[in-house]
Amino acid sequence: MPPLIENVVLQPLIVPVDKGIEPRLSRRAERRSFARITDAIEVPRLIETQVNSFDWFRREGLRELFDEISPITDFTGKNLELVFKEYVFGEPRFNEFECRERDLTYAAPLRVNVELRIKTTGEIKESEIFLGDFPVMTDNGTFIYNGAERVVVSQLIRSPGVYFKDDKDPTSGRALHSAKLIPNRGAWLEFETNKRDVVSVKVDRKRKIPVTILLRAIMAWQTEFDQDGKETGEGHWVPDNELDQHGHDDGVIELLRAVDIVPEHPYTRATLDKDPTHNSKEALMELYKRLRPGDPPTLENARSLLESLLFNARRYDLAKVGRYKLNKNLWERDARRDGVSAAPGMYVRVLLPRDIVKIVEQIIQLNNGIGRPDDIDHLGNRRVRTVGELIQQQFRVGLLRLERVVKERMSLQDPESATPNGLVNIRPVVAAMREFFGGSQLSQFMDQTNPLAELTNKRRLSALGPGGLSRDRAGFEVRDVHHSHYGRICPVETPEGPNIGLIGTMSTFSRVNEMGFLETPYRKVYNTVENAPAWLEKSTLLRDVRDLRNGTLLAARGSRVDAETARRIAIGLMRGQLLREDIIDPATSETIAEAGTEINRALAEQIVDLPLKIIKIVPIVSQEVDYLSADEEDRFVVVQANANIDEHNRFVERSVSCRFGEDFVTERVDRVDYMDVSPKQVVSVSTALIPFLEHDDANRALMGSNMQRQAVPLLRSDAPIVGTGMEYRAARDSGQVVVAKKDGLVISATGDRIVVEEDDGTEYEYRLRKFMRSNQDTCINQRPRVVRGERVKADEVIADSSSTDNGELALGQNVLVAYMPWEGGNFEDAILVSERLVREDIFTSIHIEKYEVEARDTKLGPEEVTRDIPNVGQDSLRNLDEHGIIYVGAEVQPNDILVGKITPKGETDLTAEERLLRAIFGEKAREVKDSSLRVPNGVRGKVIDVKVFSRADGAELPVGVNQSVRVLLCQKRKISAGDKMAGRHGNKGVVSRVLPVEDMPFLPDGRPVDIILNPIGVPSRMNIGQILETHLGWAAA
């Protein structure tokens, strides 16, 4: 149920215009902010992760899949070849409203141009193929599937790449290191070290073998290079007659000589002693025997098996992110040491032999005490698979099934008469998409209880699902809050049950980068500026350069840097800064300016001519914002947003509390690299809606975050008196309110539609959802908050929904609360409420339930929707029309008939009288039973909608169904004993009694309170925020 004390708003009144249309400014709730710290940047659009990801899939993801599968050739490779060319999405057949009403899927037809090449004749046949109706995302980040709104939840999984781990040997206590090489698609490689210094490997989770067998085998694989001397990712085996000349012991020892340097632990020698092979040929045969036991080993089979497992792009794919992580873990350390990067290019998506050698080197170095193993729970090692990637993965499954069908048909059909449409069967693709949207653990029925529930569902991150963890096997470490979650995953909002820590929510400012890693924004802190000589070394600017004081642009990204530009940039950056140390002319040793001097234009022009590359300045927090991933952030010192800075954006103190890696440290300000953009960047939207969050215990804040999502929409929304500033943004991005697409003038605003004339003269009609049932049976009813003649801006809320007031999130009511005992009525979290809340419908909610009945064909004949029901009196039929369907507006009680229906009854042995009746009246006396749809027990309400779908009228109905009738029943539920109520601080309870107003405690002015809470529920729960909220709310009311 809704939070208790929430936040009110001053609502300016706008009088509608009578004559013509006079433009007037739009209204917006007035908020008085007491914040000391303002956000450095605007909160980004909260559902952009979902929307951008699906856009990527439509633009690039599908193209990747078609390129991956093309060309499809027949089994011989000599007759036919099928190539997928351009693809296009058509317009959806039905709009969103029609799909919701008629239980349809909001989908667009996908068409692909296909070329069939007949190799024997050289003929090319072109055709456009329909690949099925593809579910399309709405503007609000949801899918409408079979009439219900669904959300595809992003998945947080271990990133492809290599991970090093240490295990303690139980007998000696020595750390023995292992490694796992995880591709995006393909065989895993698992390396281990045992206490006898033998390094072994498991290929594709098969039996363990000494790693030298694998090293010998890959020494016969020769990588190919392009014209620039870079690896292409392709390669070939050395000729058969040379195989036994590769992979000798000396060669293996030479490979690892540089790292295997500890005489007490000779890893290479120990492993070679366990290795039964002596060269590449023997190693390939041995590898085949271990991987395919029982199959007769041949050299050809052995080579093709290893090639397909590790070096074939169709069977093994590291993905872009896998190659990025592999390069980072294996090659970046060498690059930092030598200054030259030997890393393979990002386009190399398969393994190279030198990658495997490097992994073995790294394991030996770790065993020798050089370097550190990886932290698997660090967000640098976990990535987010967003909706676009998840759909792409499933679509790939469908395309691979389609490829198999095409190949089989190619071998059966005559090449001359084959056509693209005859070869391609779209059923596997359609089935794969149906499987994903209808049955995947990550495709969820959207939580639509209120706008916040909807928004949170779209920002959720799940570690469960295919390829993820299972809740039974997940330990404490993976569920725990990690230092790398800061600003990326909310440390507060997570479920309380068995899924705790496995399901999280993105933090307010968090975003997903192109690799799938979570990033958070920071303001850049400058303690040095580059002088003109340093800028001259850069031929082209890789980013915008802005004035450190006010953020004005000095030079745009991509600009060429000449002497004049370098001078202008250096002077612009230096002006207004304070020097941190003396400026001395290297030529004359003369002091040009002392530390603490403010650099004016004249001094800047003097400094810019000096051959100094770096000028040290007093640290300044710039307007420049960088988004950092978790592993990038570990290299920097970051100060929190509450550090004191003056009006010139310089730190007030000399030392500040900072974060560096997993530690909190106090550092001098000249060591700081970045500053948080906002205090609320740590938490999610739900948690950011809790006022005085810092005064609540984390466990109670968790309950408060989760319970806000359960607040049912009330009859009258009331925006909170005490807010946090996130209310408008949360409501706007939730998808339940109507938002203006462009600037314009409202030319009509009625209860069910708003028409806006945009600035370019076009009229756009916004259709409002009226008394619609949500997935959770709550009521969605949009109402205009603009009037005729009002000017609206793009992205402004123009219609409120349930649980929003004047464009702001309004989950509960502002009520007067007393913390006091009352005759034991509020013992143990029980809540006492005033009868006023019932009488004036303060906490009254509307619920809409759907009842459906189908008339089917049975073995004994068709069922029939009718008013003629046996053994039912006229009183029970009073609300039914001539077809036996209830009228809209009828008030119904338990057991009332909603839809009359009769079903043929099975034949029984007839008595003589019945036979006579049958002979006289024929079929009319045939027995039927009453199978009408009735109102269930305990339900009463009003019928607000009736829909009839009939096969005779052309409606698409399931097989065997002739008619379907759907009735929507609206219930008004007043607050009563047994209902759950909660505040935003995890202060929950159950209503024990509804007291008369005259029995409620009252204030000195005679005003009775609305709710009585138990004061003993506050100290032990440590959620003092509720008390502070009560004080501020009372002052503002």
N, C-alpha and C positions, 0 to 999 in steps of 0.2 A: 504493500500500500504506500501512498505518497509520503514524502518527508513532511515533518510537522512545521517547524519554523523555517520559512523560506522567504524569498526576497521580493519586496514590492517596488513599484515603479510609478513615477509621475507620468500620466498619460495625457499629452497635450491634445486638446480638442480641435478638430478641424471641421468647420462648418461647410457642408456641401454647397456647390455653386448652383444657382438656379438658372442664370442667363448665360448661354454660351459656355465656352470652356476657358477659364482663366488659369494659366499655369501657376501652381503654388508648390513650394518646397515640400518634400516628403518629411513625414514625422519620424522620429526615432526616440526610443525610450531614453530619458535623461538619467544618467548614473553619476553619482558623486564618488570619485575614486580617492581613496586614502593611501594608495600605493606610493611607496618611496622610490621604488625601482620601476622604470618603464621598460617594456620589451624593446629590444634593439631592432627586431624585425617583426612583421606581421605574422600571425599564425598562418601556416600554409593551408590550402584547401584540404580538408581532413579526409576526403575520400580519393585524393589524387592517385594514390598507389594502385587502387583497383582500376580506375578509369584509364590511367596511362598504360598499365600492364595489358589491358585488353586491346587498346589501340595498337600497342607494339605487336601483339599477336596478329591482328588484322593486316598490319602493314608489312612486318618482317618475319614473324614467326611462321606463318603459312608458307611464305616464299622459301624459307629454309627447308621446310619439310618436303616441298615439291622438288627442290634441287637435290635433296638427299636421296629421294626415291628414283629420280630420273637418271638415265633412261631405264625402263623395264625391258629386258630382252627375253626371248624364249630360252629354253634350257640349253639349246645348242649354241645360241648366240649368233646364228647365221641367217635366220629368216626374218624375224620381226623385231621392231624396236619402238617402244611407246614413250613419248616425251611430253611432260607436263609443261605448258607455257604459262601465259598470264592467267590470272584468276580475277574474278570480280564478284562482289556481293550485290545482290539486287535489293529492292525495297521490301521491307516486311509486308506480308499480305494483310495482316491485321495490326491495328495500333495497340498501344499498351492497355487502354481501357477495354477494348473488345476482348483481348486475350484474358484479362482478369475476369470479365463477366462470363465468358464462354468456355473457361477452363482450357484455353489453348496455350501453346508455347509461342513466345515472342521471338520469331526467328526470321532470318533473311535467307533467300536462296543463294547457294554458293555455286558458281559456274566456272569451269576451267576449260581453257583452250588446250586441246590435245592434238599431237601430231603422231600419226602412225607411219613409220617408214618400213617399206617392204624392201629388204636388202637385196633380194635376188633380182628385182626389176628396177630398183631405184625410185619406185613410185612413192609419193608422200600424200597421205590422206589427212586432211585437217577437219576437226570437228569441235563443237562446244559441248561439253558434258556437264550435266546437272549432278552435283555431288551431295544433294540433300539440303534440307532446310537447317541452317546453322543457328543455334541460339545466340541472340545478340544482347549485349549488355545495355541496360537503360542508362540515361544520363545520371541516375542516382547510384550507379555501381551495383545494380542487382540484375538478376535474370528472372524472367517470368516463365516458369516451366509448368505446363499443365494447369495454368491459372493461378499458381501460387508463387509468391516471390521467394527466390532463393539467393543465397550468397555463397560464393566460393571463397573459403577462408584461406589465407596465406599460410604456407607451411614453413616452419623453421627446422632445417635439417643440417646435418653435417655436410660441409662443403666438399666437393671433389678435391683431391690433392693428396699429399703425403703427410702422415702424422707420426711423430716419434713419441714413444712412451717408455717409461722406465718401470721395471718390476724388480722387487727385492728378491734375491735368492734366499729362501727360508733357512738354508743351512749355513751359508757363509755371510749373509747380510749384504752381499755385494749387489750393486745396481746393475741389472742386465737390461739392455735396451732392445726394443722391438720397433718395427715400423709397419704402417699399413698404407698401401697405395690404393686409393679409392677413385675409380673413374666415374664419370657421369653414366656411362653405359659400357659394360664389358666385364672382363675378369679382374677380380681383386688379386693383388700381390701382398702377402703377409710375411714379413721378415722377422726372425727371432734369433736371439743369442742364448746358448745354454751355458751352464757353469764350466763346461770343458772348452769354452772359447770357439765352439762351432757355430757359424752363422748359417741358418737354414731358411728356406722359403717355402710357402704354400702357394701354388698357382691355382686360382679359381677354386679355393677352399678344398683342394684335394690333399693327398698325403704330403707330408713334409719331405723336402729333399735338400741336400747341401746346396748352398747358394752358388757354389762354383760350377755346378752343372748348368744352371741358367746362364751364368757369365760366359762359360765356354760356348754355349749354343748361340748366344747373341753376338759373339765375336765374329761369327760367320755372316752376320747381316750387315750389308753396306748401305749406309744412308746416302741418298742422292742430294745434290746441291744445285741451286739455281745459278744464273750468270753472275750474281753479286756475291757468290760464295756462301749463301745462307741455306740452311736445311729446308727441304720442301715438305718433309714429313713422310715422303715415300722412300722406297729402297728396294734392294734385291739381295738374294743369297749369292754367295760366291759359287763358282761352278763346282759340280760334284767332285771332280778329280782333285780340287784344291781343299775340300772340306777337312781332310785329316791333317792339313798343314796349319790349321788355325786352332786356337784354344788350348795350347799346351800349357803345362804348369808354369813355365817361365813367363808366358804372356799374362797369365792371371796374377802372378806375384807382382809383375811390373805394373799392372793396373792399379794395385792397392799399396804399392811401396811407399808412397808419400804419406799415408796416414797410419799404416800398420807398423808403428815404430817402438812399441813397448815390448821389450824382450820377454817379460814375464807372461804376456798374453799375446802369443803369435796367432791371431785370428785366421789369417790366410792359410798358414801352414796346417793349423788344426782342422780347418774345413777341407783342405785338399786331401788330408789323410783319410777322411770319411767318404771321399768322392771316388766312386768306382770307375769313372770315365777318364780318358786321357786327351781327347781332342774334341773338336766341334761336332764331328760326325757321330762319335759315340754318345756325346752329350745329347744330341737331338734324338737319337734312338731311345736313350734311357728316359728322357723327358716324356716321350710318347708313351713308353711302357707304363710310367707312373700315372700319366693323365688319362690314358685309355687302356686300363688293364683288361686283358682278354682279347683285344683287337690285335691282329698280326702287324707288327711294326715294319713299315717300309720307310725309306728315306724321304720319298715324296710326301707321304702322309705326315711324317714328323715335321717337315718344313712347313707344309700348308697349315698344320694345326697351330704351330707357334706363331706363324705370320697372322693367322686370323685372330688369335687370342690377344696379341699385343700391338701389331703393326698395321692392321687393316682398318681403315677409317670407317667402314660400314659396320664392323663388329665391335670396335673399340673407340670410345669417344671420351676424351678428358673434359670436353667443353671448354669454352673460353675461360671460365672461372677456374677450371681444374688446371689448365696450363698456367694461369696467373699465379695460383697458389703454389704450384710445383716450382716455378721460377723463383718465387719469393723465398720458399723454404730451402731450395737447393743451391741456387746460383747467386742470390743477392748478396750473401755474406762475402763471397769471393769478389763480387763487383765492388763492394765497399772497401775491401782490403786492397785490391789491385787498381781500382779506378776504371777497369774495363769490364763490361758485362759480356759473359760468354753464354748468356741465357738464350735458349731457342726462341724464335719468333712466336707471337701470340696466335698466329694462324696454324701452328703445328699442334694438331689436336690428338695425335697418337703419341705413344711412348717412343723415345729414342733410346738406343743402347746406352748412351752416356748418362741418361736419366737414371737407369737402373744401377749403373756403376756408382753414380754419385750418391744414391741412397745407401748402398753398402758402405761407401766411404764414411758417410755421416754417422751410420750406426757404430762403426769402429771408433770414430772420434768421440762419440758420446760415451761409449764404453771406457774410453781412455780419459774421461773427465773433461773433455773439451765441448763446450756448448751446453744448451739446456733442452730438455724434452718439451713437447707442446702441451698447452692447456686446452683440452678438447672442449671445455665449456666456455672458452673465450669467444666473444662474438666475432672475432676475426676468423674463427674456424667454423662458424655456423652461418648459413646463408638462408635467405627467404626465397621460397619458390612462390611467386605471386600467381594470380589467376591465369594470366596469359601463358606462363610456362607450364602450369598444370594442365591446361586445355591442350597445349601443344604436345605434351607427353602422351595424352590419351589419343589425340588425333593421329599421332605417329603409329600407335598400336593399330588403329583402324586402317591406316594406309599400308602397313606391312601385311595385314590380312588381305587387303585388296590386291597387293602385289602378287601374293601367292595365287590368288584366283586368276589374275590376268595371265600369269605364266602358264598355269594349267590350261587355260582356254587357248593360248597361243599354240600349244603343242597339239591341241585337238582340231583346231580350225585350219582350213586351207588358207595359206598366206595371201593368195590372190583375192579371195572373197572376204577376208577379215576387215572389220570396221572398228573404229575406236569405241563406238557405243555398244557393239557386240562383245567387246573384250572386257569392258569395265563394268563391274557389278558394285553398286554403291552401298549395298546392304551392310558389309562389314564396317564401313565408316559411320553410317547412321547408328548402327548398334553400339559402336564404341562410344559415341557421344551420348547416347541414351543411358548407357551403363554409367558414364561419369556423372552426368547431371542428376540422374535418378537415384544412383546407388552409392556414389563415392562418399567416404567418411568426411571429405572436405567440402562437399557440396551440401550446404545445410539449409534447412527450412528457416527463413529469416526470422529472427526475434524482433517482432514488431509491436511489442507491448507499448512502448512510447518512443519518441524520437531518439532519445539517448541509447536505448537498447538497440535500435537499428544502426546507429552510427558505430557503436562499439563492436557489433557483429562484423561490420566491414573492416574494422581496424584490428581484428583479432589475429594472433599468431599461434598456430598449433604445432606442437612437436609430435603429435600423433598422426595417424594416417599412413598410406602406403609409402614405404621407404623411410618412415620415421620410427619413433620409439613406440613401445607398447606400455600402457600404464602399469602393467603387472611387473615388468622387468626394470622400469626406470628407478634409479637410486636417488639418494639425497642430493648428490653433487649436481646432477643435471637439473634438478628442480630448484636449486638454491639461487638466490640473488647473487649476481657476479658483478665485479667492479666495472666490467665492460658494458653492462646494461645501462650505465648512466646516460640519460638523454636519448636512449634508443628503445628500451623496453621498460614499461612502468614497473617499479619495484613493489607497488602496492596492489594493483588490480590483477587478481587471479582467482580462480574458483577455490572454494573451501574444501571440496571433497577429494576423491582419489586423483583428480586431475590437477591438484595444486602444483604450480610451478611448470606444468607441461603446457598449459594454455595461458598465454599472456596477452598484453595489449601494447600496441605501439605508443611511445610517448608522444606528447603534443606536437613537437617540432620534428619528430623523426621522419626519415624518408628512406626508400630503398634505392640503392644506386644500380647502375647497369649490370653489375656483376651479381647483384642480389644481396649485397651486404648492407646492413643498416647504418645510416649516417645521421649525425646530429650537428647543428650549426654552432659555430663559435665566432666571436668577434676577434679579429687579429690585433694583437698588441705589438706595437713597433717600439723597439729600444735602439734601433739603428736605422739610418736611411742610406740608400746608395747614392753616391755622388756621380757626376757626369761620366767619369772614366768607366765606372762599372756599367752604366746604362749603354755606353757605346759598344761594349762587348756583346750586347744582345742585338742581333740583326733585326728581329721581329718580336713584338710584344705578345706574350702568350696569355695575358690577362689584362683587363682594364686597370689603369693606374689612376688613383683618386687622391685628392687632397686629404691629409690625415685629420684635419680639423673639422671640415664640414662635408666631406664626401663628394665634392664636385669633381667632375671628370677632367683629368689632365691629359690623358692619351688613351685611345681606345685599343682594345685587343686587336691584334693583327697589323697594327701600324708599323711602318718601317722606322727604325731608329737611326737618324743622322745626328750630326753634331748639335744642330739647333734644337732638335727634339729632346736629346739627352739633357741639354742645358735647361730647357724649359721644365722638364719633369723634375730634375734635381732641385731647382729653385722652388718649384711648387710644393715639393715634399718638405723642404727645410723651413720654409717661412712659418714663423709663429712657434717654432719648436725651441725648447730649452736645451742647451748643450750639457752633456753629462761629463765631458772632460775638455781640457784646453785644446784649442785648434792651433797647431804649430806648423808653420811653413817649412817643409822639409829642405828647401833650398837655402833659406836664410836662418833657420832655427828661431825665427821671430814668432812670438805668441800673437796670433791674430785675434783670438777671442778666448775668454776664460770660461771655465765651467760655470753653469748657471745663467749665462747670457742668453737672452731671447734673440733668435735669429730674425732680423728684419731683411727687407729685400736687398739693401746695399751689402749687408754682411753675407747673405746667400750668394750674391753675384761674385763676391770676393772668394768665398770657399769653393765655388764651383770650378774656378780656374786652377785650383790646387790639384796635384796628382794623387789625392787621397780617394780611395774607393769607398770607404765606409765612414760615416759620421755618426758618432754615438750621441744619442739624445735621451732626455728624461723620458721614460716609458709613457706612451700615449695609447689609449684604447681607441682604435679607429672604427669607422662605420662599416669597414670591410668585413664581410662574413664568409667564412669557409665551412663547407660541410666535410666532416672528418669521419672515416670509418674507425672501428674499434682498434685495429692494429696501427693505423696512422696516429691515432690520438696517444697511444702509449709512448710515443717519442717526445711528446710535448708536455710542458708544465701549464696546467689550466687553472685559472682562478675562478671562484664562483661569482655569480651575478651580484651578490650582496656586498662585494668588496667596495669600500668607500672611494668614489672618484669625484673630483671637483668639476666646476663648470667647464674647464678646458679638457675634460676627459683624462686627467692625470690622476694617478693614485695618491691618496692623502697620506697613507702610511708608507713607511719604508719597507716593511715586510708584510706579506699577506699569506693567508692560509690557502694552500693550493692542492691540487691532485696531480700526482705524477705516477703513471702506471696504476698499481693497486694501492698505493700509499697516499696518506694525507700528510703533507709536509708544509712547513713554514719557510717561504723563500723570499729573497730580496726581490723587489719589483722588477729589477733589470733582468731577472732570469725568467720572467713570465712570458709565455708565447701566445696564449689565447685566454679569452674570458667568456663565460656563459652568456647567451643572449637573453635569457629570462630565467627567473627562479622556478617557473613552472615547466621548464623543458625536461625536468627529471620525470614528471608524472604524466599519466594519460589524461584524456579529456574528462572522464568520469571523476577521477581523483582531483583534477584541477577545479571541479565544480564545488568542492567542499571548502567552505570558508573556515579560516583559522585551522587549516589542515595541520600546521606545524605543532598545534597544541593537542593533537590526538595521537593515541597509541596506534602503531602501524596495523595491529590486528583489527582494531575497530574501524580504522580508515578503510581497510580492505572490505569489511562488511558494509560500510557506508557506500563505497563505490559500487559494490554488487547490487545493493538493495535499491539504489536510485533507478537501476534498469528495470526493477520489478514494479515501479509505481504505475498504477493504472490511471489512464486519463480521466479527469473529472469533468463534471457537467460544466463547471465554469473554471477556466484556467486563471491562475493568479500568480503573476511573476513575483519572484522572491524579493523581499525587502533587502536582505543581506546577500549580495552576490559576490562573484569573484571576477566578473568581466568576461567569462567564457560563455555565458548563457546565450548571447546572440549568435556567436560563431558556431556553437554546438547545434543550435536549432537550424541555422541556415544551411549547414553542410550535411544535415541528417538525411535529407531526401523526403521528409514528410511535409515540409512547407513549400510554397511556390515562390520561386526566385526569378526576378526579371532577367531576361537574357541580355538585353541591351538597354541603353538610356532611352527614355521616351516619355510620352504624355498619356495618362490614363483617360481614355475617351468613353469607357463604360465599365462599371463595376457592379455586378449583380451577385446574387447568392451562389450562382453556379458557374459564372465565368467572368473573366476580366479581360478587357480588350485594351491593348497598349499600342498607340501609334509611335513607332520608333522614329529616331531622328532622320532616317533616310526616307520617311514617308510611308513605309510599309506598316500594315496593321498585323499584330500578332495576337492570337486568342489563347489565353491560358484557361484551360478547363479545370474546374475544381472538383475534388472528390467529395461527394456528399454521403454521409452516413454509410461508409463502406466498412465491411468487416475486415479486420486485420487477421494475420495468421494466428494470433493468440486470442481471437474473439473479442478484442477491444474495438472501440469505434473510432474510425478515422473520418473526421469531418472538417473540411477546410473552409475558412471564411475570410472574405477580403479584409485587408487592413489598410487599403487605399481607397480614395473616393475619386469620383469623376473630376478631372481638372488638376489632378496632382501629378507633379513630375517625379519620375522614378529613375534611379540609377541602375546600371548593370550590377548584378549580384546582390540586389537588395530584396529583402523578403516583402512580397506584396500580398501574401495570403497566409494567415495563421492556420495551424492545424490543431489537433487535440494535443494537450500538454504544451502549447506555446501561447504566449500572451504578448502582443505587440512585437512579434518577431523574436522574442526571447524564450528560452526554455523555461517552462513553468510546471514542474512535476508535482507540486503539492499546493498547500495553502498557508497563508500567514495567519496563525492563530495565537491567542494569548495562552501561555503555558505557566502553570504553577509547579514548582518543585517542592512537594510537601507530602507527608503521609496523610491518608484519609480513611480512617476506620478500617485499615487493613485491605482496603479495596485495590490498592496498587502494590500489593506485596509481590515480590519476585517479578519485576518487570511488567506487571499488569498495568493497563492504562485505563483511566477513567475519563470519559468524554461527556461533554454537555449535550443535552437534548437539542440545543440550538443548532449544532452541527447536522443533526438529522432533519430538523424542521426546515431549516433554510437551505438544505441540500448543499452544504459546504463540502462534504466528503462523499457526494453521491456520484456514482460512475455509471456509464452506459456500456452494456455488453451485447454483442450481436452474435447469435448462434445460427448455424446453418443446418437445416434438416432437408434431407433429400430422399426421394423415393423413385424407383424405376419400375415401369411396367414391362415385363419380360415375356418371351414365348416360353411356355412350359410344355411338358410332354402331353398334358391333358388339354392344352389350348392356351391362347394368349391371356395374360392378365389385363385388366381393364381399369382405367381411372374413371370413376363414375360417382354420381350422387346416390345411385340406387344401391344401397348397402343393406344386406340382410340383417334383420333383428336390431335395427338402430332407429330410435324414435326421432320425430321431427325436431325436437329441441336440440339434439346433437348435430343436426344438419343446418341449423339456422344461419351459420356464418359461411356456408359453402355456396359457390355459384352453381350454374346448371351442369358444369362438367365435374363437380365434386371437389373443386379446389378452393381453398379459403380466400376470402377477400383481403385486400391490403387494408390495414387499419383496424382489423378485428382484434379485440382483446381476448386472449386465450388463457385457459387454466389447465392444470394437469389433466391428462387423459382426453382433452378435446381433440377432435379430428382436424388435421391440417390438410390432408389429401385423402379422399375416399378411394379405396382400391379393392377390387375383388379378384380372387384367384380361384380357378377351377378346382373342384374337390375330386378326390379319387372315387371311382365307382364302387359302391358296396352292393351286397345282395338286397334287392328291393323287395318290400312287402307288397301284397296284392293291391292295397290301396295306392301305393306309390306308382306301381306299374300302370294302374288305371289313369292316374293323373298324368303320367308321362305320355300315355297313349292319347289322352284328350288334348293336353297343352303342348306336347312335343318338347322341344329343347328348353322352353322357358322354365320348366320345373327342374332343369338340371341344377345340381347342387354347387354352390360357390361358397367360399369362406371369406370372411372379412379380414383383409390384410392391410387396412388403412394405416397411414402414417399418423401417429398421435403424439401429443405433447408429453414428454417424459415427466415422471413424478418430480415435484419440487421446482418445476419451471413454470413461470407465468410471465406474460409480456404482451407485446403488440407486434403484429405482422407488419413489416415495413417493405417487404419486396417479395414478389412471386415471379419465378421464371419457368416457362414451359418449353421444353425442347422435344420436338416430335420428328420421327423419321419421315412422316408424311410431308412435313414442311421443309425437308432438306437438311435437317440438322445432322451433324456427324456424331453418331452414337455407337457405343460398343456393340459387338455382334450379339444378337439375341435380345437387344433392348429396343422397344418400339417407342417408348415415351419416357421422358425424365422430367420430374417436377422438383424445383428447388425453392424452399421457403426460408426467408430470413426473419428471425424472431428477435426483437429488441427488448432487452430487460433493463430496468432502472434499479440499481442496487444501492440502497442507503447503507451507511455505516451501522454496524450492529455488533453486539457482543460476539467475540470469536474472531473478528477481523484482525489482521496484522497491520500495525502502523510502524513507521520508522522515520528517523531523522537522517540527516546527511552524515552523521558521525558514528554510525553503527549502533545508535541507541534505538533498539527495536523492542517491541512488546506487543501483547495481545490485548484487545479491548475486553475488559472484564465486566463493566457495567456502563449503561448509558443513564446518566443522572439528570433529574429535572434541573432546570436552570436555577431555581430557587435554592437548591441544595449545594450548588457549587460555591467554593470560596470566592470572595470578591475583593476588589481593590478599595483603597480609601474613598475613591469617588463613586463607589457602588457598582462598578463594572464587574460582572462575574467572569471568571476565567473559563476558557474553552476546554482545556485538557489538564489533567493532574498527573504528573510523573513522579516516580519515586526518587528522592534525592540520593538514596543509598546506592542507586545504580550508576552514579557518576564516579566517585573516587576510585573504586576497585577496577573500573573499566578504563580509567585514565583517558577519557575522551572529553577533555575540558573545553574543547572547541564549541560544544553545544551551549555552554554557559556564556561564553563570550559572544556567540551569535545571538543569544537571547537578549543580552544587554544592548547590543548594537541595534537589533530589531526593535526593541522597546523604545530606544531613543529616536529611531527614524519613523516609527508608526504615527 
